[in-house]
Amino acid sequence: MSVSIYYTQGLAYFRLQDVSAATAAFQKVIGFEDQVTKEDRKPIVYQAHTQLAELYASQGKHPEAIREY
């Protein structure tokens, strides 16, 4: 799967308030960070970090949120 698919899954799970599934999807995107070579795909990885940070912050996991920002 491509990073955009995992990112879209993460957004969908986030909207459904499925925090654990959203977190897993965004973590998959971030896991591909070193493998993303196309410049047009890199912003998706950066947005995954931001989304994950917001998920962590909403759970009170502030150190993890800061790390993602």
N, C-alpha and C positions, 0 to 999 in steps of 0.2 A: 504494500500500500504506500501511497505517497503521503508526504507530510500534510498536504492540504486535506486529504481525507480524514486523517487522525484529528486535525485541527477542527474540521467541521463536526466530527463526532463529539469532540470536547465541548464545542459551543452548544450542540443539541442537548447533551447530558447536563450541561450547566443550566440551560433553560428549563429542563425537566427537574431541576434541583437534585440530581443524582451526583452528589459531590464526589464520591469515590470513583465513579466511572469517568467523570469529567477530569478529575486529577490524573487518572491512569492514561487517558487519551492525550492530555497535554504533555505528560511525561514522555510518552512515546515520540511525540513531535520533537521534544528537546533531545531525546536520545539519538536522533538523526542529525543533530546540529553540525557535527563535524563532517558529515557526508553530503550535506547540501552544498552544491557547487553553483547552481544557477542563481544568479543575483535576484531574479524575480521571486524566488522561493524563500530567501533569507528573511524577509519581513514576517512571514508566517511563523518562523521559529521565534523571532523576537516577540511577536504577539502572544505566542504560547507561554513564554516566560511571564508576560504581564498577566495573562489570564490565570495562570497557576498562582502567581503572587496574590491576586485578588481572592482566589479560593482559599489559600492559606490564611490570609488576613481575616476572612469571614469566619474562620474556625478558631481564631485566636492564636494561630501559629505564626506569631510575628517574626521570630528569627528566620523561619523558612521563607516567609513573604519577602523580607528584606533581601535575602540571598537571591531570589528570583528577579527582583527589581534591579 
